[in-house]
Amino acid sequence: GIFVVGESFTYVLEVQNDAGTTVTPDLKVVYTLPKELEFVSGTAGSGVTITGSGQAAETSQFALTPNQSMVLTITVKALAAPASNLVQTRASIQTTGGVEVAEETESTTVKNAVK
């Protein structure tokens, strides 16, 4: 989408154990936001929480059984528009020991308000 400085918007990430035959190890999702965005809030299922501030957020630990999935949603606020108008947010799915098992990036357009 295209958003204007000052607006809030959401990123939705679905994490799934679609190829496994056993329960995943304990996992967490670590979000890294560009300086133009700020973490506002996050929601997830199964009692998982998302906390953070500034340009970082992280879920509480969770595990997925075979064929189980979970939808994670974070709300961010656009603080500024970069020269390219393109910002990129990264979600890293990691073991609780910090080993990355998957990652996802999403690019979003942020523009200054038209005066």
N, C-alpha and C positions, 0 to 999 in steps of 0.2 A: 504494500500500500504506500500511499504518499501522505505524509503527516507534516503538520506545521509546528514550529517551535512553540512550546507551551502546551501542546496536546499530549494526552496519555493514550497509549495503545498497548495491545497484548501480543505476546508470542506464545504459541501453543506447541508443546513438544509431547509426542507419544513415545514412551519407552516400552519396548516389548521383549519378551523372551519367546520369540517365534521359532527359533531353530534349536533350542535346547531341549534336552530330555530330563534335565534335573533342575532343581532350584538354582537360581543365580547366586553368586557370592553376594555379600552385603554390598550394596551400591549406593552412590550418591550422584547427583547432577550438580556440576559447578558451572554457573553462568558468568561469562565475562562480557561486560558491556563497554562500548566505546565511550570516550569522555563526553560525547554529545548527548548521551542518554543517562538516566538515573533510575535505579530500581525503586519501585513504589510498593509493590506487594506481590504475593504469589500464592497459588492454591494448587493442591494436589489431592489425590484420593488415598484411601486406605490409611488414614492417620498420618500421612507424610506431611511435613511442614516445609515451607520455603522461607528462608530468612536472608536478609542482606541489607546493604546500604551502599550508596554511591554507585560504583560501576561493578559491583560483585554481589552474587547471591548464591545460595547453596541449599540443597534439600537436606532433610534429615535422612538417615540411612534407611534403606528398604531392600527387599529381595523379591524377585518375581518367580513364581512357579512356571512350569512349562505352559506355553500359550497364554500366559497372563500379560496384560498390558496396563499401563497407567498413563493418564493424561496429566501433564504439568502445565500450568499457565502462569506466566509472569506478566505483570503490568509495569510498564516503564513510562517515563515522561521525557519528552524531547526538550533538552536544555538549550541546544544550539544547532545550527545547520553548518556542516562542514562545507568547504569550497566545492567539493564534488557532489554535494547533496546526498551522498550515499554513506550509510552507517552499517556496520556489520556486528551482529551479536553472535556469540559462540556459546554452545552448550556442550560440556564435556561430561560424558557418562563414565564414571570411574568406580573402581573398587574403593572401599573405605581406606585402603592402604595407599591410594593415590595413583593406581595404574589405570590409564585410560583404556576403555574397552570399545568405545564408540564416541563419535562427535558429530555435531551438526552446526552449520553456520547459516544465518539468515541475513540477507541484505534488505535494508529498508531505506526509502527516500525520505529525507527530512528537509523541508524548505523553510525559509523565513516567511513570516506573514506578509501578505501583499498590503501595502499601505495606500 
